[in-house]
Amino acid sequence: MERISSSTRLSTSLSGLRAGLIPVVAAAAILCAGTLTTSFAQDVDVEHQVTTGNNLGLALQNDGFIGNNLASREPSMEYPLGSDIEHLVRAGVWIGAVVASTGDTLVSTAATAGYAGSLDAASEYVPTSEIRQLSTLPFSRYFSPDARSEQDFVYSFADSVRPVDNTEDAHEPMNIQVTTTTSLFSFEPFDAFVLMDFTVENINPFELLSDVYVGVYAEMATGYKTPDDPNWRSGWFGQKDITWVDSLRICTEHHFNDDNGDAPAWAGYQLLGVRDGDGNAIDFAQDSLVVSFNWWNWRDETDRIGDAPVDDIGRYRTLSNGAKRSTAGSEAGNNDPVTLISIGPIPLLAPGEKFTVSFAWVGGEADPRTGRTTNEDLLFNASWAQTAFDLNLNIPLPPPSPRLKVIPDLGRLTLRWTDDPEDFIDPESGRKDFEGYRVHMSESRLESEFQPILEADVIDSVFYNTGIESLRDPITIDGVDYEYRYDVTGLRDGFKYWAAVTAFDTGTQEIESLSSGLAQNRTFAFSGSPVAESPNDVLVFPNPYRGDAAWDGALGRDRYLWFANLPARCTIRIYTLAGDLVDTIEFDSDSYAPTDIRGIYDPTDRTNPEADLPRLPGGMAAWDLVTRQDQGVASGLYLFYVEDHATGDKQNGKFLILK
């Protein structure tokens, strides 16, 4: 194993950055240092998750890999979430150290160069836990008193399983375990980033690690996931413009001809800080920690040429070089840059000791409300990510959103919500500071498309004093006491709508009023016909279907039509004029959910949490124009028969498809 000289200050350990002492047991361990490969249970599978709780969707794996290599249309680092604007190919943590007893220089990586569309760039870590989800939101199914934010993902991985092969390039583990915690918030100004903590622990009971460096490697690439283009990612590479902003320790990236509208949003990733094993923030200057920013050409890494780091020695030198490499010349047409932000050295990491390095993944887009440009908005959001870290996530909080129930009907959605936000006690002031509610509607799940259609606040000395009593209409449904009601009328049946009710506080002289996030109770629904007493009035719409219904998606499998005025339980059979059975739909209004209609709900898309299952009016079922043999239907006249399970009554009808 190659070695480089260590500049380790052997008189201090991580906890001794202030105490100046090595624990006696750790010092004694040096005397019996040896090689150890820790054995973890091999039944922890690689799991995937996507953050969905705010405006940035980030893909995660419990082996340390970040992003999805653009292997699917799921978010890799999608911002704004729901826009199909993507920013990340792959990323992962790099950790390097010198083994104190031998001088061996080792680096373990969760991501290196690979090819978009596959997951061939394997992590050198293995999962040691499943991915746990926790939430501070009181009505979340993941609520936990241990949660730090509205949506936490917590998982761990270790490098301590030696690969089967024993080639020269075989990974040599350091015996470290990394616990990753992601945190996010849905309300402004904290809704455009995901925080990510890497807690690094030395799990070798016999060995000290010295001069430890931690970095995040990322290949960013911004582009639009064109729905009807199977080669949607082919033109993204060599189209990047990256910049290093030293004051915020952030690398930003955007599509080089953003002004042409190819992908108007920008993104970046940012080093926030380091905390010791007791959770105390470490001062970079006081403790001689050095930040490095490096980039190199992707092709140099894959071809193992130039100055790209491709082995442990090269990667450690890059992690620790203290460089802030100029991004001049990295722009599109010259290079296809991949990047690394790193920090260190942690002088000594004794057995059982740990420390945490925090990063943030940040998005930005032009904000017409404030006049901020896309770049300005990205840096604005990054500054708030830094604030959240500096406050150890003890940020000002609005009241949580209420529990919301959406009840569809003909041309209408009835919104009912609870009064729980009114009892929220602000953790900073120690008092109740609830002020009112806002109702928001949209025809898109994009947060920027939501429009407030109602604001109601309590009668006091602030805001408009509209009062909330006129909304009061108490009712108990499924054991939940809903206190308020608002009817959204004039809707088009069969079209997609999203509704949300947020709560806001009074604000203070120092902090303006804060409102809860839309994502907390955002609900997807269709207005339309309720359950019919008999099948005598079943209809199909649109009829004729012309192949371009206003609600259709871009792909053929994203199309659908509706059967309406259905009885509570029935069978729908669709035939050709020749009498051939095309498809059968078994309908039960109590359980029906169009999860097989991709234009409504894609069950493979992790941005569709359970909350985004559509609420339906009870008497409608969708058909995706696909036969029972999984073939798209042809143009023509079709017959349908509806049989009521309760009465045996039947109705037949016809509809026309024109493609």
C-alpha positions as CSV (number, residue, x, y, z in Angstrom):
1,M,0.0,0.0,0.0
2,E,1.4,3.4,-0.9
3,R,2.0,6.0,1.8
4,I,2.3,9.7,2.1
5,S,3.8,11.5,5.0
6,S,1.4,12.5,7.8
7,S,1.4,15.9,9.4
8,T,-0.8,14.7,12.2
9,R,-0.6,16.5,15.5
10,L,-0.6,13.3,17.6
11,S,-1.3,15.3,20.8
12,T,-4.9,15.9,20.0
13,S,-7.9,13.9,19.0
14,L,-11.2,15.3,17.7
15,S,-12.7,15.7,21.2
16,G,-9.4,17.0,22.2
17,L,-9.5,19.9,19.8
18,R,-10.4,21.8,22.9
19,A,-9.3,19.4,25.7
20,G,-5.9,18.6,24.2
21,L,-5.9,15.0,25.4
22,I,-6.2,11.5,23.8
23,P,-8.3,9.1,25.9
24,V,-6.1,6.6,27.6
25,V,-7.8,3.7,26.1
26,A,-7.4,5.1,22.6
27,A,-3.7,5.7,23.2
28,A,-3.2,2.2,24.5
29,A,-4.9,0.9,21.4
30,I,-2.1,2.1,19.3
31,L,0.2,-0.5,20.9
32,C,-2.0,-3.3,19.6
33,A,-3.0,-1.8,16.3
34,G,-3.7,-4.2,13.6
35,T,-5.8,-4.7,10.5
36,L,-9.5,-5.2,11.2
37,T,-12.3,-5.7,8.8
38,T,-15.6,-5.4,10.7
39,S,-18.3,-7.8,9.7
40,F,-21.8,-6.4,9.2
41,A,-24.9,-8.4,8.6
42,Q,-25.2,-8.7,4.9
43,D,-29.0,-8.7,4.9
44,V,-29.3,-4.9,4.7
45,D,-30.4,-4.2,1.1
46,V,-29.6,-1.1,-0.8
47,E,-32.7,1.2,-0.5
48,H,-33.7,4.3,-2.4
49,Q,-35.6,7.3,-1.3
50,V,-36.5,10.8,-2.7
51,T,-37.1,13.9,-0.6
52,T,-40.6,15.2,-1.2
53,G,-41.3,17.5,1.7
54,N,-40.3,20.8,0.0
55,N,-39.4,22.3,-3.3
56,L,-36.2,20.2,-3.9
57,G,-36.4,16.5,-4.7
58,L,-33.2,14.7,-4.0
59,A,-32.5,11.0,-4.5
60,L,-30.8,9.0,-1.8
61,Q,-29.4,5.5,-1.3
62,N,-28.3,3.9,2.0
63,D,-24.9,3.0,0.5
64,G,-24.1,6.7,0.3
65,F,-24.8,7.2,-3.3
66,I,-26.7,10.5,-4.0
67,G,-28.8,11.1,-7.1
68,N,-29.9,8.4,-9.5
69,N,-27.4,8.6,-12.4
70,L,-30.4,9.9,-14.5
71,A,-31.3,6.3,-14.8
72,S,-35.0,7.2,-14.5
73,R,-37.3,10.2,-14.7
74,E,-37.6,10.3,-10.9
75,P,-35.9,13.3,-9.3
76,S,-32.2,13.0,-9.0
77,M,-31.9,16.6,-7.8
78,E,-35.1,18.1,-9.3
79,Y,-35.7,21.8,-8.6
80,P,-38.4,23.1,-8.5
81,L,-39.9,19.7,-7.6
82,G,-42.5,18.8,-10.3
83,S,-40.9,20.9,-13.0
84,D,-38.9,18.1,-14.6
85,I,-35.8,20.4,-14.4
86,E,-32.9,18.2,-13.2
87,H,-29.5,19.2,-11.8
88,L,-27.6,16.2,-10.7
89,V,-26.2,13.0,-12.3
90,R,-24.5,11.5,-9.2
91,A,-22.8,12.5,-6.0
92,G,-21.4,10.9,-2.9
93,V,-19.2,11.4,0.2
94,W,-15.4,10.9,0.0
95,I,-13.5,10.3,3.2
96,G,-9.8,10.0,3.4
97,A,-7.4,9.4,6.3
98,V,-3.9,8.2,7.2
99,V,-3.8,5.0,9.3
100,A,-1.8,6.2,12.3
101,S,0.1,2.9,12.9
102,T,1.1,2.2,9.3
103,G,1.0,5.5,7.5
104,D,-1.2,3.9,4.8
105,T,-3.3,6.6,3.0
106,L,-6.9,5.4,2.3
107,V,-9.9,7.0,0.8
108,S,-13.4,5.5,0.6
109,T,-15.8,6.9,-2.0
110,A,-19.6,6.7,-2.4
111,A,-19.5,7.9,-6.0
112,T,-17.0,8.3,-8.8
113,A,-17.1,8.8,-12.5
114,G,-19.8,6.7,-14.3
115,Y,-22.2,6.8,-17.1
116,A,-25.7,8.4,-17.0
117,G,-28.5,5.9,-17.3
118,S,-26.9,3.2,-15.2
119,L,-25.7,2.6,-11.6
120,D,-22.4,1.1,-12.6
121,A,-20.4,3.7,-10.5
122,A,-20.7,1.6,-7.4
123,S,-20.3,2.9,-3.9
124,E,-17.4,1.5,-1.8
125,Y,-19.7,1.5,1.2
126,V,-22.3,-1.1,2.2
127,P,-25.6,-0.2,4.0
128,T,-25.6,-0.9,7.7
129,S,-29.2,0.3,8.3
130,E,-32.4,0.8,6.4
131,I,-33.6,4.3,5.6
132,R,-35.7,5.7,8.4
133,Q,-38.1,8.5,7.9
134,L,-39.1,10.9,10.7
135,S,-41.1,14.1,10.9
136,T,-41.8,16.9,13.4
137,L,-45.3,17.4,11.8
138,P,-47.9,16.2,14.3
139,F,-50.2,14.6,11.8
140,S,-47.5,12.8,9.8
141,R,-47.5,9.0,9.9
142,Y,-43.7,9.4,10.5
143,F,-44.0,11.8,13.4
144,S,-41.3,11.2,16.0
145,P,-40.0,13.2,19.0
146,D,-36.5,12.4,17.6
147,A,-37.2,14.2,14.3
148,R,-35.2,17.4,13.5
149,S,-37.3,18.6,10.6
150,E,-40.5,18.1,8.6
151,Q,-38.9,15.2,6.7
152,D,-35.8,13.5,8.0
153,F,-34.1,10.5,6.3
154,V,-31.6,8.7,8.5
155,Y,-29.4,5.9,7.4
156,S,-25.9,4.5,7.8
157,F,-23.2,2.8,5.7
158,A,-19.7,1.5,6.3
159,D,-16.6,0.8,4.3
160,S,-15.6,-2.2,6.4
161,V,-16.5,-5.0,4.1
162,R,-13.5,-6.0,1.9
163,P,-14.4,-6.7,-1.7
164,V,-14.1,-10.3,-3.0
165,D,-11.5,-9.4,-5.6
166,N,-7.9,-8.8,-4.6
167,T,-6.7,-6.8,-7.5
168,E,-4.4,-3.8,-7.2
169,D,-7.4,-1.4,-7.3
170,A,-9.3,-3.4,-4.7
171,H,-10.8,-1.1,-2.0
172,E,-8.9,-1.1,1.3
173,P,-11.3,-0.1,4.1
174,M,-10.6,2.3,6.9
175,N,-13.3,0.8,9.1
176,I,-15.5,3.9,9.3
177,Q,-19.2,4.2,9.5
178,V,-21.1,7.1,8.2
179,T,-24.6,8.1,9.5
180,T,-26.4,10.4,7.1
181,T,-29.3,12.6,8.2
182,T,-31.2,14.7,5.7
183,S,-33.4,17.5,6.9
184,L,-35.8,19.9,5.2
185,F,-38.6,22.4,5.8
186,S,-41.5,23.3,3.6
187,F,-42.0,27.0,4.4
188,E,-40.2,30.0,3.1
189,P,-37.4,31.0,3.2
190,F,-36.2,27.4,4.0
191,D,-38.1,25.5,1.3
192,A,-35.4,25.5,-1.5
193,F,-32.8,23.3,0.1
194,V,-32.1,19.9,1.7
195,L,-29.6,19.8,4.5
196,M,-27.3,16.7,4.7
197,D,-25.2,15.7,7.7
198,F,-22.4,13.1,7.5
199,T,-21.5,11.8,10.9
200,V,-18.2,9.9,10.6
201,E,-17.2,7.3,13.2
202,N,-14.1,5.3,13.6
203,I,-15.4,1.8,14.3
204,N,-12.0,0.0,14.5
205,P,-11.4,-0.6,18.2
206,F,-7.6,-1.0,17.5
207,E,-6.7,1.9,15.2
208,L,-6.3,5.6,15.1
209,L,-7.1,7.5,12.0
210,S,-5.1,10.7,11.4
211,D,-5.5,13.8,9.1
212,V,-9.1,12.9,8.2
213,Y,-10.7,14.8,5.3
214,V,-14.3,14.7,4.2
215,G,-15.7,15.9,0.9
216,V,-18.6,15.6,-1.4
217,Y,-18.0,14.6,-5.0
218,A,-20.7,15.7,-7.5
219,E,-21.3,15.6,-11.2
220,M,-24.0,18.2,-11.7
221,A,-25.8,18.7,-15.0
222,T,-28.9,20.8,-15.6
223,G,-31.5,20.0,-18.2
224,Y,-35.2,19.4,-18.9
225,K,-36.5,15.9,-18.8
226,T,-38.5,16.3,-22.0
227,P,-41.5,13.9,-21.5
228,D,-41.8,12.8,-25.1
229,D,-38.1,12.4,-25.8
230,P,-36.6,8.9,-24.9
231,N,-33.1,10.5,-25.2
232,W,-33.9,13.4,-22.9
233,R,-30.5,13.4,-21.2
234,S,-28.3,13.1,-24.3
235,G,-27.7,16.8,-24.8
236,W,-26.9,17.7,-21.2
237,F,-23.2,17.0,-21.0
238,G,-20.6,19.5,-22.0
239,Q,-23.4,22.1,-21.4
240,K,-22.5,23.1,-17.9
241,D,-21.4,26.4,-16.3
242,I,-20.0,26.1,-12.8
243,T,-18.9,28.8,-10.3
244,W,-17.3,28.7,-6.9
245,V,-18.7,31.3,-4.4
246,D,-16.1,31.3,-1.6
247,S,-18.1,33.4,0.8
248,L,-20.9,30.7,1.0
249,R,-18.6,27.8,0.2
250,I,-21.0,26.8,-2.6
251,C,-20.5,25.4,-6.1
252,T,-23.2,26.6,-8.4
253,E,-24.2,25.0,-11.8
254,H,-26.6,25.8,-14.5
255,H,-27.2,25.1,-18.2
256,F,-24.9,27.3,-20.1
257,N,-27.6,28.9,-22.4
258,D,-30.1,29.4,-19.6
259,D,-31.1,32.6,-21.3
260,N,-32.6,30.6,-24.1
261,G,-34.9,28.9,-21.6
262,D,-33.5,25.4,-21.8
263,A,-33.5,25.0,-18.0
264,P,-34.1,28.3,-16.1
265,A,-33.5,27.0,-12.6
266,W,-30.0,26.8,-11.1
267,A,-28.7,24.5,-8.4
268,G,-25.6,24.1,-6.2
269,Y,-24.2,22.2,-3.2
270,Q,-22.6,23.9,-0.2
271,L,-20.4,23.1,2.7
272,L,-22.0,24.4,5.9
273,G,-19.7,23.5,8.7
274,V,-18.3,20.8,11.1
275,R,-19.4,19.8,14.5
276,D,-17.5,17.6,17.0
277,G,-18.8,14.5,18.7
278,D,-20.7,16.6,21.3
279,G,-22.4,18.7,18.6
280,N,-20.3,21.8,19.1
281,A,-19.5,23.8,16.0
282,I,-15.8,23.8,15.1
283,D,-14.2,27.1,14.1
284,F,-12.4,26.5,10.8
285,A,-9.6,29.1,11.5
286,Q,-9.1,28.3,15.2
287,D,-8.8,24.5,14.5
288,S,-6.8,24.9,11.3
289,L,-9.5,23.3,9.0
290,V,-9.0,24.1,5.4
291,V,-11.7,24.1,2.7
292,S,-10.8,22.9,-0.8
293,F,-12.7,23.2,-4.1
294,N,-11.5,21.2,-7.0
295,W,-12.9,20.3,-10.4
296,W,-11.7,18.2,-13.3
297,N,-12.9,16.9,-16.6
298,W,-15.2,13.9,-16.5
299,R,-13.5,12.3,-19.4
300,D,-10.1,12.5,-17.7
301,E,-11.5,10.5,-14.8
302,T,-13.1,7.8,-16.9
303,D,-10.1,7.5,-19.1
304,R,-7.7,7.8,-16.1
305,I,-5.7,10.6,-17.7
306,G,-4.6,14.1,-16.8
307,D,-4.9,15.4,-13.2
308,A,-8.1,13.6,-12.4
309,P,-7.9,11.7,-9.1
310,V,-8.4,8.0,-9.8
311,D,-6.8,6.2,-6.8
312,D,-6.5,6.6,-3.1
313,I,-3.3,8.7,-3.2
314,G,-4.7,11.0,-5.9
315,R,-8.0,11.3,-4.2
316,Y,-6.5,12.1,-0.8
317,R,-4.2,14.7,-2.3
318,T,-7.2,16.3,-4.0
319,L,-9.3,16.2,-0.7
320,S,-6.4,17.9,1.2
321,N,-4.8,20.3,-1.3
322,G,-6.4,23.5,0.0
323,A,-7.0,24.7,-3.5
324,K,-9.8,26.9,-4.7
325,R,-9.5,26.1,-8.4
326,S,-10.7,28.9,-10.7
327,T,-13.7,27.9,-12.8
328,A,-12.5,30.0,-15.7
329,G,-12.3,27.6,-18.7
330,S,-14.6,25.1,-17.2
331,E,-17.6,26.4,-19.1
332,A,-19.5,24.6,-21.9
333,G,-17.5,23.8,-25.0
334,N,-14.2,23.4,-23.1
335,N,-14.8,20.8,-20.4
336,D,-17.4,18.6,-18.7
337,P,-16.5,19.3,-15.1
338,V,-17.1,17.2,-12.0
339,T,-16.5,18.8,-8.7
340,L,-15.3,18.1,-5.1
341,I,-15.8,20.3,-2.0
342,S,-13.8,19.1,1.0
343,I,-12.6,20.0,4.4
344,G,-10.0,18.9,6.9
345,P,-7.9,17.8,8.6
346,I,-9.4,16.3,11.7
347,P,-6.1,15.6,13.4
348,L,-7.0,12.3,15.0
349,L,-10.1,10.1,15.1
350,A,-9.7,7.6,17.9
351,P,-11.7,4.4,18.1
352,G,-15.4,5.2,18.8
353,E,-15.0,8.9,18.2
354,K,-17.1,10.7,15.7
355,F,-17.6,14.1,14.1
356,T,-20.2,15.6,11.6
357,V,-19.7,17.5,8.4
358,S,-22.8,19.3,7.0
359,F,-23.6,20.1,3.4
360,A,-26.7,21.5,1.7
361,W,-28.2,20.9,-1.7
362,V,-29.8,24.2,-2.9
363,G,-32.0,25.4,-5.8
364,G,-32.8,28.8,-7.1
365,E,-35.0,30.4,-9.8
366,A,-35.9,33.9,-10.8
367,D,-38.5,35.3,-8.3
368,P,-40.8,38.0,-9.8
369,R,-42.1,38.9,-6.4
370,T,-38.8,40.1,-5.2
371,G,-37.0,40.8,-8.5
372,R,-34.2,38.4,-7.7
373,T,-32.5,36.8,-10.7
374,T,-31.9,33.1,-10.7
375,N,-28.4,33.3,-9.5
376,E,-29.4,35.8,-6.8
377,D,-32.2,33.6,-5.6
378,L,-29.8,30.6,-5.4
379,L,-27.4,32.5,-3.3
380,F,-30.2,33.9,-1.2
381,N,-31.4,30.4,-0.5
382,A,-27.9,29.2,0.3
383,S,-27.6,32.0,2.9
384,W,-30.7,30.7,4.6
385,A,-29.3,27.1,4.5
386,Q,-26.2,28.5,6.3
387,T,-28.5,30.2,8.8
388,A,-30.3,27.0,9.5
389,F,-27.0,25.2,10.2
390,D,-25.7,28.0,12.4
391,L,-28.9,27.9,14.5
392,N,-28.6,24.1,14.7
393,L,-32.1,23.9,13.0
394,N,-33.6,26.0,15.8
395,I,-35.2,28.3,13.3
396,P,-38.3,30.4,13.6
397,L,-41.3,28.2,13.1
398,P,-44.8,29.0,11.8
399,P,-47.8,27.1,13.1
400,P,-48.1,23.8,11.3
401,S,-50.7,23.4,8.6
402,P,-54.1,21.9,9.8
403,R,-55.2,18.4,9.0
404,L,-57.1,18.8,5.7
405,K,-59.9,16.7,4.1
406,V,-60.9,17.4,0.5
407,I,-64.4,16.2,-0.5
408,P,-65.1,16.4,-4.3
409,D,-68.5,16.9,-5.8
410,L,-69.9,18.2,-9.1
411,G,-67.9,21.3,-10.1
412,R,-66.8,21.7,-6.5
413,L,-64.3,20.8,-3.9
414,T,-65.3,21.1,-0.2
415,L,-62.3,21.8,2.0
416,R,-62.6,20.9,5.7
417,W,-59.8,21.5,8.2
418,T,-59.0,21.2,11.9
419,D,-58.2,24.0,14.3
420,D,-55.0,22.5,15.7
421,P,-52.7,25.3,14.5
422,E,-54.5,27.7,16.9
423,D,-52.9,25.8,19.9
424,F,-49.4,25.9,18.5
425,I,-46.9,27.5,21.0
426,D,-44.0,29.3,19.3
427,P,-40.8,27.7,20.7
428,E,-39.0,31.1,20.6
429,S,-41.6,33.3,22.4
430,G,-43.3,30.6,24.4
431,R,-46.7,31.9,23.5
432,K,-49.4,31.1,21.0
433,D,-49.0,33.3,17.9
434,F,-51.5,31.9,15.5
435,E,-53.0,34.5,13.3
436,G,-55.0,32.9,10.4
437,Y,-55.5,30.6,7.5
438,R,-54.9,30.8,3.8
439,V,-56.5,28.5,1.2
440,H,-54.4,27.8,-2.0
441,M,-55.4,26.2,-5.3
442,S,-53.5,25.1,-8.3
443,E,-53.9,23.0,-11.5
444,S,-50.3,21.8,-11.1
445,R,-48.4,20.4,-8.1
446,L,-45.6,22.9,-8.7
447,E,-45.6,25.2,-5.7
448,S,-45.0,28.3,-7.8
449,E,-48.3,27.7,-9.5
450,F,-50.4,27.7,-6.3
451,Q,-52.5,30.8,-5.9
452,P,-54.1,32.0,-2.6
453,I,-57.9,32.3,-3.0
454,L,-58.8,33.0,0.6
455,E,-57.1,34.6,3.6
456,A,-58.9,34.7,7.0
457,D,-57.3,36.0,10.2
458,V,-58.5,36.5,13.7
459,I,-59.7,39.9,14.8
460,D,-56.9,41.5,16.7
461,S,-54.4,44.4,16.0
462,V,-52.6,42.9,13.0
463,F,-53.4,41.9,9.4
464,Y,-56.9,42.6,8.0
465,N,-59.1,41.3,10.8
466,T,-61.4,39.4,8.4
467,G,-62.4,37.0,11.1
468,I,-62.5,33.2,10.9
469,E,-65.8,32.5,12.5
470,S,-67.7,32.6,9.2
471,L,-65.7,29.5,8.1
472,R,-66.7,27.6,11.2
473,D,-68.8,24.5,10.4
474,P,-67.9,21.7,12.8
475,I,-68.2,18.1,11.8
476,T,-66.6,14.8,12.8
477,I,-65.5,12.5,10.0
478,D,-63.8,9.2,10.7
479,G,-63.1,10.3,14.2
480,V,-61.4,13.6,13.3
481,D,-63.0,16.8,14.3
482,Y,-63.0,19.3,11.4
483,E,-63.8,22.8,12.5
484,Y,-63.8,24.8,9.3
485,R,-65.2,24.6,5.8
486,Y,-64.7,26.4,2.5
487,D,-66.2,25.4,-0.9
488,V,-64.1,26.0,-4.0
489,T,-66.7,26.2,-6.8
490,G,-66.7,26.7,-10.6
491,L,-64.3,23.8,-11.2
492,R,-64.1,21.7,-14.4
493,D,-65.0,18.1,-13.7
494,G,-62.3,15.6,-14.7
495,F,-59.5,18.1,-14.4
496,K,-56.6,17.9,-11.9
497,Y,-56.6,20.3,-9.0
498,W,-54.4,20.6,-5.9
499,A,-55.6,22.3,-2.7
500,A,-53.8,23.3,0.4
501,V,-54.6,25.2,3.6
502,T,-51.7,26.9,5.4
503,A,-51.5,28.6,8.8
504,F,-49.6,31.8,9.5
505,D,-48.5,33.6,12.6
506,T,-48.5,37.2,13.8
507,G,-44.8,37.8,13.2
508,T,-42.7,40.0,15.4
509,Q,-40.7,43.2,15.1
510,E,-37.7,41.1,14.2
511,I,-39.3,38.5,12.0
512,E,-42.1,39.0,9.6
513,S,-45.1,36.7,9.7
514,L,-44.3,33.1,8.7
515,S,-46.7,30.7,6.9
516,S,-46.6,26.9,7.0
517,G,-45.6,25.1,3.8
518,L,-47.9,24.0,1.0
519,A,-46.4,20.5,1.0
520,Q,-47.7,19.7,4.6
521,N,-51.3,19.1,3.4
522,R,-51.2,19.6,-0.3
523,T,-54.0,17.4,-1.7
524,F,-54.7,16.2,-5.2
525,A,-58.3,15.9,-6.2
526,F,-60.9,15.8,-9.1
527,S,-64.3,17.3,-9.0
528,G,-67.1,15.3,-10.6
529,S,-70.1,13.2,-10.1
530,P,-70.9,11.5,-6.8
531,V,-72.2,7.9,-6.6
532,A,-75.3,7.3,-8.6
533,E,-78.2,5.2,-7.3
534,S,-78.4,3.3,-10.5
535,P,-76.4,2.9,-13.7
536,N,-79.1,4.6,-15.9
537,D,-77.2,7.8,-16.4
538,V,-73.6,6.6,-17.0
539,L,-71.8,8.8,-19.5
540,V,-68.3,9.0,-20.9
541,F,-66.4,12.2,-21.3
542,P,-64.9,13.7,-23.4
543,N,-67.0,12.1,-26.1
544,P,-65.7,12.0,-28.7
545,Y,-62.2,11.6,-27.4
546,R,-59.9,13.3,-29.9
547,G,-56.5,12.2,-28.7
548,D,-55.7,15.5,-27.2
549,A,-57.8,16.0,-24.1
550,A,-56.8,19.1,-22.2
551,W,-55.7,17.0,-19.2
552,D,-53.6,14.5,-21.2
553,G,-49.8,14.2,-20.7
554,A,-47.2,14.2,-23.4
555,L,-46.9,10.4,-23.8
556,G,-49.4,8.0,-25.2
557,R,-49.8,6.2,-21.9
558,D,-50.6,9.5,-20.2
559,R,-54.0,9.7,-21.9
560,Y,-57.4,8.8,-20.3
561,L,-61.1,9.4,-20.4
562,W,-63.7,9.2,-17.6
563,F,-66.8,7.1,-16.9
564,A,-69.2,9.2,-14.7
565,N,-72.4,8.8,-12.8
566,L,-71.4,5.2,-11.7
567,P,-73.2,3.3,-9.0
568,A,-71.2,2.4,-5.9
569,R,-70.1,-1.0,-7.1
570,C,-70.2,-2.1,-10.7
571,T,-68.4,-3.7,-13.6
572,I,-67.6,-1.7,-16.7
573,R,-66.9,-3.7,-19.9
574,I,-65.7,-2.0,-23.1
575,Y,-66.2,-3.7,-26.5
576,T,-65.4,-3.0,-30.2
577,L,-68.3,-2.8,-32.6
578,A,-67.5,-6.4,-33.6
579,G,-68.1,-7.6,-30.0
580,D,-64.5,-8.1,-29.0
581,L,-63.8,-7.4,-25.3
582,V,-61.3,-4.6,-25.1
583,D,-61.0,-4.0,-21.3
584,T,-62.8,-4.5,-18.0
585,I,-62.9,-2.2,-15.0
586,E,-64.1,-3.4,-11.6
587,F,-65.3,-0.3,-9.7
588,D,-65.8,0.1,-6.0
589,S,-66.3,3.7,-4.9
590,D,-65.0,2.9,-1.4
591,S,-61.6,1.7,-2.6
592,Y,-61.2,2.8,-6.2
593,A,-57.9,4.7,-6.9
594,P,-56.7,5.2,-10.5
595,T,-53.2,4.1,-9.6
596,D,-53.0,2.2,-12.9
597,I,-53.7,5.3,-15.0
598,R,-50.3,6.8,-15.5
599,G,-51.6,10.1,-16.7
600,I,-53.2,10.5,-13.2
601,Y,-50.8,8.7,-10.9
602,D,-47.4,7.1,-11.7
603,P,-46.8,4.5,-8.9
604,T,-43.1,4.3,-9.9
605,D,-42.6,8.0,-9.3
606,R,-41.3,8.6,-5.8
607,T,-42.4,12.2,-5.9
608,N,-46.0,10.8,-5.5
609,P,-46.2,10.1,-1.8
610,E,-49.4,8.6,-0.4
611,A,-50.8,12.1,0.1
612,D,-50.8,12.6,-3.7
613,L,-53.2,9.8,-4.4
614,P,-56.1,11.6,-6.0
615,R,-59.3,12.3,-4.0
616,L,-62.3,11.3,-6.3
617,P,-66.0,12.2,-6.0
618,G,-67.1,8.6,-5.8
619,G,-69.0,8.1,-9.1
620,M,-66.1,8.3,-11.6
621,A,-63.6,5.9,-13.0
622,A,-60.8,6.6,-15.5
623,W,-59.7,4.5,-18.4
624,D,-56.2,4.9,-20.0
625,L,-57.2,3.8,-23.6
626,V,-55.1,0.6,-23.2
627,T,-56.5,-2.9,-24.0
628,R,-56.4,-5.8,-21.6
629,Q,-53.5,-7.1,-23.9
630,D,-51.6,-3.9,-23.0
631,Q,-52.0,-2.3,-26.4
632,G,-53.1,1.2,-27.2
633,V,-56.6,1.3,-28.7
634,A,-57.3,2.3,-32.3
635,S,-59.6,5.1,-33.5
636,G,-63.2,4.0,-33.8
637,L,-66.6,3.6,-32.1
638,Y,-66.6,1.6,-28.9
639,L,-69.5,0.2,-26.8
640,F,-69.6,0.0,-23.0
641,Y,-71.8,-2.0,-20.6
642,V,-72.2,-1.2,-16.9
643,E,-73.6,-3.7,-14.5
644,D,-74.6,-2.7,-11.0
645,H,-73.5,-5.3,-8.4
646,A,-76.2,-4.3,-6.0
647,T,-79.3,-4.5,-8.3
648,G,-78.1,-6.3,-11.4
649,D,-79.3,-3.3,-13.5
650,K,-77.4,-2.7,-16.7
651,Q,-76.8,0.2,-19.0
652,N,-75.0,0.3,-22.4
653,G,-73.7,3.2,-24.3
654,K,-71.1,4.1,-26.9
655,F,-68.2,6.6,-27.3
656,L,-65.9,7.6,-30.2
657,I,-62.1,7.7,-30.1
658,L,-60.4,9.9,-32.8
659,K,-56.6,9.8,-32.8
